[in-house]
Amino acid sequence: MMSPYGTFDEVIGMISAQIAKGPYLFGERFTAAEVMWGGALNWTTKFGLVPETPEIAAYAQRAAARPTFQKVRNDDAALVAQHEAAAKAS
């Protein structure tokens, strides 16, 4: 499988090499890239789509520990609960 960036293995290899250098893709600073890749890797590793290497797991955990990530996760859980309650009521 190819993406505009390269093969799956090339992309995962590049991401892994970058996050092995520092806490985030571009070093010490949290950037918009973390919003995309942190969320994506958190989700894709849970479904086994991306291997959960130590580097990727630690990176995904750092992204998930961010206050905004947790807020969105809580908001999503509240919406799921509302939808489930509405489905049971009807």
DSSP file (Angstrom, degrees, kcal/mol; ACC not computed):
  #  RESIDUE AA STRUCTURE BP1 BP2  ACC     N-H-->O    O-->H-N    N-H-->O    O-->H-N    TCO  KAPPA ALPHA  PHI   PSI    X-CA   Y-CA   Z-CA
    1    1 A M              0   0    0      0, 0.0     7,-1.0     0, 0.0     2,-0.3   0.000 360.0 360.0 360.0 137.4    0.0    0.0    0.0
    2    2 A M  E     -A    7   0A   0      5,-0.2     5,-0.2     6,-0.1     0, 0.0  -0.873 360.0-172.7-118.6 150.2    1.3    3.4   -0.9
    3    3 A S  E >   -A    6   0A   0      3,-1.8     3,-1.1    -2,-0.3     8,-0.0  -0.808  48.3 -95.7-124.8 171.7    0.5    6.9    0.3
    4    4 A P  T 3  S+     0   0    0      0, 0.0     3,-0.1     0, 0.0    -2,-0.0   0.705 126.5  53.0 -61.0 -15.8    1.8   10.2   -1.1
    5    5 A Y  T 3  S-     0   0    0      1,-0.4     2,-0.3     0, 0.0    -3,-0.0   0.642 121.6 -87.6 -94.9 -17.0    4.5   10.0    1.5
    6    6 A G  E <   -A    3   0A   0     -3,-1.1    -3,-1.8     4,-0.0    -1,-0.4  -0.903  66.6 -27.0 139.3-169.1    5.8    6.5    0.8
    7    7 A T  E  >  -A    2   0A   0     -2,-0.3     4,-2.6    -5,-0.2     5,-0.2  -0.279  63.7-104.9 -73.3 164.9    5.1    3.0    1.8
    8    8 A F  H  > S+     0   0    0     -7,-1.0     4,-2.8     1,-0.2     5,-0.3   0.937 122.8  49.2 -53.9 -49.9    3.5    2.1    5.1
    9    9 A D  H  > S+     0   0    0      1,-0.2     4,-2.3     2,-0.2    -1,-0.2   0.872 110.7  50.3 -62.3 -37.8    6.8    0.9    6.5
   10   10 A E  H  > S+     0   0    0      2,-0.2     4,-2.4     1,-0.2    -1,-0.2   0.920 112.8  45.7 -65.9 -43.2    8.7    4.0    5.3
   11   11 A V  H  X S+     0   0    0     -4,-2.6     4,-2.6     2,-0.2     5,-0.2   0.948 115.8  44.8 -66.4 -48.4    6.1    6.3    6.9
   12   12 A I  H  X S+     0   0    0     -4,-2.8     4,-2.8    -5,-0.2    -1,-0.2   0.891 113.4  52.5 -63.4 -38.3    6.0    4.4   10.2
   13   13 A G  H  X S+     0   0    0     -4,-2.3     4,-2.4    -5,-0.3    -1,-0.2   0.912 110.8  46.5 -62.3 -42.9    9.8    4.2   10.2
   14   14 A M  H  X S+     0   0    0     -4,-2.4     4,-2.2     2,-0.2    -2,-0.2   0.921 113.8  47.7 -66.0 -44.6   10.1    7.9    9.7
   15   15 A I  H  X S+     0   0    0     -4,-2.6     4,-2.6     1,-0.2     5,-0.2   0.934 113.1  48.8 -61.5 -45.9    7.6    8.7   12.4
   16   16 A S  H  X S+     0   0    0     -4,-2.8     4,-1.5     1,-0.2    -2,-0.2   0.906 110.6  50.6 -61.4 -42.5    9.3    6.2   14.8
   17   17 A A  H  X S+     0   0    0     -4,-2.4     4,-0.6    -5,-0.2    -1,-0.2   0.897 112.2  47.7 -63.1 -40.4   12.7    7.8   14.1
   18   18 A Q  H >X S+     0   0    0     -4,-2.2     3,-1.0     1,-0.2     4,-0.7   0.928 112.7  46.2 -67.4 -45.7   11.4   11.3   14.8
   19   19 A I  H 3< S+     0   0    0     -4,-2.6    -1,-0.2     1,-0.3    -2,-0.2   0.719 103.9  63.7 -74.6 -17.4    9.6   10.4   18.0
   20   20 A A  H 3< S+     0   0    0     -4,-1.5    -1,-0.3    -5,-0.2    -2,-0.2   0.748  99.3  56.9 -71.6 -22.1   12.7    8.5   19.3
   21   21 A K  H << S-     0   0    0     -3,-1.0    -1,-0.2    -4,-0.6    -2,-0.2   0.781 124.0 -15.5 -79.0 -28.6   14.6   11.8   19.2
   22   22 A G  S  < S-     0   0    0     -4,-0.7    -1,-0.1     2,-0.2     6,-0.1  -0.948  79.8 -81.1-164.2 177.7   12.4   13.7   21.5
   23   23 A P  S    S+     0   0    0      0, 0.0     2,-0.2     0, 0.0     5,-0.2   0.808 110.9  31.0 -65.7 -26.4    9.0   13.8   23.1
   24   24 A Y  B >  S-B   27   0B   0      3,-2.1     3,-1.8    -6,-0.1    -2,-0.2  -0.771  94.2 -95.7-128.2 172.5    7.3   15.1   19.9
   25   25 A L  T 3  S+     0   0    0      1,-0.3     3,-0.1    -2,-0.2    -4,-0.1   0.825 124.7  34.2 -58.0 -34.7    7.8   15.0   16.2
   26   26 A F  T 3  S-     0   0    0      3,-0.5     2,-0.5     1,-0.2     3,-0.3   0.004 122.8 -96.1-113.0  28.5    9.8   18.2   16.1
   27   27 A G  B <  S-B   24   0B   0     -3,-1.8    -3,-2.1     1,-0.2    -1,-0.2  -0.843  86.9  -6.5 106.2-130.6   11.5   17.9   19.4
   28   28 A E  S    S+     0   0    0     -2,-0.5     2,-0.5    -5,-0.2    -1,-0.2   0.611 109.5  87.6 -82.8 -14.0   10.4   19.4   22.7
   29   29 A R  S    S-     0   0    0     -3,-0.3    -3,-0.5    -5,-0.1     2,-0.4  -0.759  73.0-132.2-100.4 130.3    7.5   21.5   21.3
   30   30 A F        +     0   0    0     -2,-0.5     2,-0.2    -6,-0.1    -2,-0.1  -0.635  38.5 177.0 -73.7 126.6    4.0   20.2   20.9
   31   31 A T    >>  -     0   0    0     -2,-0.4     3,-1.1     1,-0.0     4,-1.0  -0.670  48.8 -90.6-125.5 178.3    2.8   21.2   17.3
   32   32 A A  H 3> S+     0   0    0      1,-0.3     4,-1.7    -2,-0.2     3,-0.2   0.791 121.3  68.0 -60.2 -27.7   -0.1   20.7   15.0
   33   33 A A  H 3> S+     0   0    0      1,-0.2     4,-3.1     2,-0.2     5,-0.4   0.857  96.0  54.3 -61.4 -33.9    1.6   17.6   13.8
   34   34 A E  H <>>S+     0   0    0     -3,-1.1     4,-2.0     2,-0.2     5,-0.6   0.848 101.5  57.8 -69.5 -32.9    1.0   16.0   17.2
   35   35 A V  H  X5S+     0   0    0     -4,-1.0     4,-1.0    -3,-0.2    -1,-0.2   0.944 116.6  35.2 -59.9 -45.8   -2.7   16.7   17.0
   36   36 A M  H  X5S+     0   0    0     -4,-1.7     4,-2.2     2,-0.1    -2,-0.2   0.975 127.7  33.8 -72.4 -56.1   -2.8   14.7   13.8
   37   37 A W  H  X5S+     0   0    0     -4,-3.1     4,-3.0     2,-0.2     5,-0.3   0.868 115.7  54.7 -74.4 -36.6   -0.3   12.0   14.5
   38   38 A G  H  X5S+     0   0    0     -4,-2.0     4,-1.9    -5,-0.4    -1,-0.2   0.945 114.8  40.2 -61.6 -47.5   -0.9   11.6   18.2
   39   39 A G  H  X<S+     0   0    0     -4,-1.0     4,-2.1    -5,-0.6    -2,-0.2   0.913 117.0  49.6 -65.7 -43.1   -4.6   11.0   17.7
   40   40 A A  H  X S+     0   0    0     -4,-2.2     4,-3.1     1,-0.2     5,-0.2   0.923 113.8  44.1 -64.3 -45.0   -4.1    8.8   14.7
   41   41 A L  H  X S+     0   0    0     -4,-3.0     4,-2.0     2,-0.2     5,-0.3   0.865 110.9  55.0 -70.6 -34.3   -1.5    6.6   16.3
   42   42 A N  H  X S+     0   0    0     -4,-1.9     4,-0.9    -5,-0.3    -1,-0.2   0.937 116.6  37.6 -60.1 -45.3   -3.6    6.4   19.5
   43   43 A W  H  X S+     0   0    0     -4,-2.1     4,-1.1     2,-0.2    -2,-0.2   0.933 116.6  49.1 -73.0 -48.3   -6.5    5.1   17.5
   44   44 A T  H  <>S+     0   0    0     -4,-3.1     5,-2.4     1,-0.2     6,-1.1   0.810 108.2  53.1 -69.5 -29.7   -4.7    2.9   15.0
   45   45 A T  H ><5S+     0   0    0     -4,-2.0     3,-1.1    -5,-0.2    -1,-0.2   0.860 104.0  57.5 -71.2 -32.8   -2.6    1.1   17.5
   46   46 A K  H 3<5S+     0   0    0     -4,-0.9    -1,-0.2    -5,-0.3    -2,-0.2   0.822 111.1  42.8 -65.2 -29.4   -5.8    0.2   19.5
   47   47 A F  T 3<5S-     0   0    0     -4,-1.1    -1,-0.3    -3,-0.1    -2,-0.2   0.340 115.5-114.4 -97.9   6.1   -7.2   -1.5   16.4
   48   48 A G  T < 5S+     0   0    0     -3,-1.1    -3,-0.2     2,-0.2    -2,-0.1   0.672  82.3 122.2  72.8  17.0   -3.9   -3.2   15.5
   49   49 A L  S   <S+     0   0    0     -5,-2.4    -4,-0.2     1,-0.2    -5,-0.1   0.772  77.4  34.0 -80.7 -26.3   -3.5   -1.2   12.3
   50   50 A V  S    S-     0   0    0     -6,-1.1    -2,-0.2    -9,-0.1    -1,-0.2  -0.990  98.4-105.7-127.0 135.5   -0.2    0.2   13.4
   51   51 A P        -     0   0    0      0, 0.0     2,-1.7     0, 0.0     5,-0.1  -0.376  26.9-130.3 -63.1 135.9    2.3   -1.8   15.4
   52   52 A E        +     0   0    0     -7,-0.2   -11,-0.0     4,-0.1    -7,-0.0  -0.565  38.4 174.5 -89.1  74.9    2.4   -0.6   19.0
   53   53 A T     >  -     0   0    0     -2,-1.7     4,-3.0     1,-0.1     5,-0.3  -0.315  47.5-103.2 -72.1 163.8    6.2   -0.3   19.4
   54   54 A P  H  > S+     0   0    0      0, 0.0     4,-2.3     0, 0.0     5,-0.2   0.899 122.9  48.7 -56.3 -40.6    7.6    1.2   22.6
   55   55 A E  H  > S+     0   0    0      2,-0.2     4,-2.3     1,-0.2     5,-0.2   0.935 114.4  43.9 -65.3 -46.6    8.2    4.5   20.9
   56   56 A I  H  > S+     0   0    0      2,-0.2     4,-2.8     1,-0.2     5,-0.2   0.908 113.7  50.8 -66.7 -41.9    4.8    4.7   19.3
   57   57 A A  H  X S+     0   0    0     -4,-3.0     4,-2.2     2,-0.2    -1,-0.2   0.924 112.4  46.3 -61.8 -44.9    3.0    3.6   22.5
   58   58 A A  H  X S+     0   0    0     -4,-2.3     4,-2.2    -5,-0.3    -1,-0.2   0.901 113.6  49.3 -65.3 -40.8    4.9    6.3   24.6
   59   59 A Y  H  X S+     0   0    0     -4,-2.3     4,-2.4     2,-0.2    -2,-0.2   0.936 111.1  48.5 -63.2 -47.5    4.2    9.0   22.0
   60   60 A A  H  X S+     0   0    0     -4,-2.8     4,-2.5     1,-0.2    -1,-0.2   0.882 111.3  51.3 -61.6 -38.4    0.5    8.1   21.8
   61   61 A Q  H  X S+     0   0    0     -4,-2.2     4,-1.4    -5,-0.2    -1,-0.2   0.892 108.5  51.3 -66.1 -39.6    0.3    8.1   25.6
   62   62 A R  H  < S+     0   0    0     -4,-2.2     4,-0.4     2,-0.2    -2,-0.2   0.920 112.4  46.4 -62.6 -42.6    1.9   11.6   25.7
   63   63 A A  H >< S+     0   0    0     -4,-2.4     3,-1.3     1,-0.2     6,-0.3   0.923 111.9  50.7 -64.8 -43.5   -0.6   12.9   23.2
   64   64 A A  H 3< S+     0   0    0     -4,-2.5    -1,-0.2     1,-0.3    -2,-0.2   0.721 102.2  62.4 -68.5 -21.3   -3.5   11.3   25.1
   65   65 A A  T 3< S+     0   0    0     -4,-1.4    -1,-0.3    -3,-0.2    -2,-0.2   0.608  78.1 110.2 -79.7 -11.8   -2.3   12.9   28.4
   66   66 A R  S <> S-     0   0    0     -3,-1.3     4,-2.2    -4,-0.4     5,-0.2  -0.384  77.1-125.0 -64.7 140.2   -2.8   16.4   27.0
   67   67 A P  H  > S+     0   0    0      0, 0.0     4,-2.3     0, 0.0     5,-0.1   0.879 109.3  49.7 -55.8 -41.4   -5.7   18.3   28.6
   68   68 A T  H  > S+     0   0    0      2,-0.2     4,-2.6     1,-0.2     5,-0.2   0.893 108.6  52.5 -68.2 -37.9   -7.5   19.0   25.3
   69   69 A F  H  > S+     0   0    0     -6,-0.3     4,-2.4     1,-0.2    -1,-0.2   0.928 111.7  47.0 -60.0 -44.9   -7.2   15.4   24.2
   70   70 A Q  H  X S+     0   0    0     -4,-2.2     4,-2.5     2,-0.2    -2,-0.2   0.882 110.4  52.8 -65.5 -38.3   -8.8   14.3   27.5
   71   71 A K  H  X S+     0   0    0     -4,-2.3     4,-2.8    -5,-0.2    -2,-0.2   0.932 110.7  46.6 -62.3 -45.7  -11.5   16.9   27.2
   72   72 A V  H  X S+     0   0    0     -4,-2.6     4,-2.7     1,-0.2    -2,-0.2   0.913 111.8  51.3 -63.8 -42.1  -12.4   15.7   23.7
   73   73 A R  H  X S+     0   0    0     -4,-2.4     4,-2.2    -5,-0.2    -1,-0.2   0.918 112.6  46.1 -59.9 -43.9  -12.4   12.1   24.9
   74   74 A N  H  X S+     0   0    0     -4,-2.5     4,-2.2     2,-0.2    -2,-0.2   0.903 111.9  50.9 -66.0 -41.7  -14.8   13.0   27.8
   75   75 A D  H  X S+     0   0    0     -4,-2.8     4,-2.2     2,-0.2    -2,-0.2   0.914 110.4  49.8 -61.6 -42.7  -17.0   15.0   25.5
   76   76 A D  H  X S+     0   0    0     -4,-2.7     4,-2.4     1,-0.2    -2,-0.2   0.912 109.7  50.9 -61.4 -43.1  -17.2   12.0   23.1
   77   77 A A  H  X S+     0   0    0     -4,-2.2     4,-2.3     1,-0.2    -1,-0.2   0.887 109.4  50.8 -63.2 -38.5  -18.1    9.7   25.9
   78   78 A A  H  X S+     0   0    0     -4,-2.2     4,-2.2     2,-0.2    -1,-0.2   0.899 110.4  49.3 -65.5 -40.3  -20.9   12.0   27.1
   79   79 A L  H  X S+     0   0    0     -4,-2.2     4,-2.4     2,-0.2    -2,-0.2   0.896 109.9  51.0 -65.5 -39.9  -22.3   12.1   23.5
   80   80 A V  H  X S+     0   0    0     -4,-2.4     4,-2.7     2,-0.2     5,-0.2   0.926 110.1  50.0 -62.1 -44.2  -22.2    8.4   23.3
   81   81 A A  H  X S+     0   0    0     -4,-2.3     4,-2.3     1,-0.2    -2,-0.2   0.901 110.6  49.9 -61.9 -41.1  -24.0    8.1   26.6
   82   82 A Q  H  X S+     0   0    0     -4,-2.2     4,-2.4     2,-0.2    -1,-0.2   0.923 112.6  46.7 -63.0 -44.7  -26.7   10.6   25.4
   83   83 A H  H  X S+     0   0    0     -4,-2.4     4,-2.3     2,-0.2    -2,-0.2   0.894 112.2  49.9 -65.6 -40.9  -27.2    8.6   22.1
   84   84 A E  H  X S+     0   0    0     -4,-2.7     4,-2.1     2,-0.2    -1,-0.2   0.906 111.5  48.9 -64.8 -40.8  -27.4    5.3   24.0
   85   85 A A  H  X S+     0   0    0     -4,-2.3     4,-2.0    -5,-0.2    -2,-0.2   0.910 112.0  48.7 -64.7 -41.9  -30.0    6.7   26.4
   86   86 A A  H  X S+     0   0    0     -4,-2.4     4,-1.2     1,-0.2    -2,-0.2   0.881 110.6  51.2 -65.5 -37.6  -32.0    8.2   23.5
   87   87 A A  H  < S+     0   0    0     -4,-2.3    -2,-0.2     1,-0.2    -1,-0.2   0.895 111.5  47.1 -66.9 -39.4  -31.9    4.8   21.7
   88   88 A K  H  < S+     0   0    0     -4,-2.1    -1,-0.2     1,-0.2    -2,-0.2   0.848 109.9  54.3 -69.0 -33.9  -33.1    2.9   24.8
   89   89 A A  H  <        0   0    0     -4,-2.0    -1,-0.2     1,-0.2    -2,-0.2   0.756 360.0 360.0 -73.1 -23.8  -35.9    5.4   25.3
   90   90 A S     <        0   0    0     -4,-1.2    -1,-0.2    -3,-0.2    -2,-0.2   0.478 360.0 360.0 -96.7 360.0  -37.3    5.1   21.8
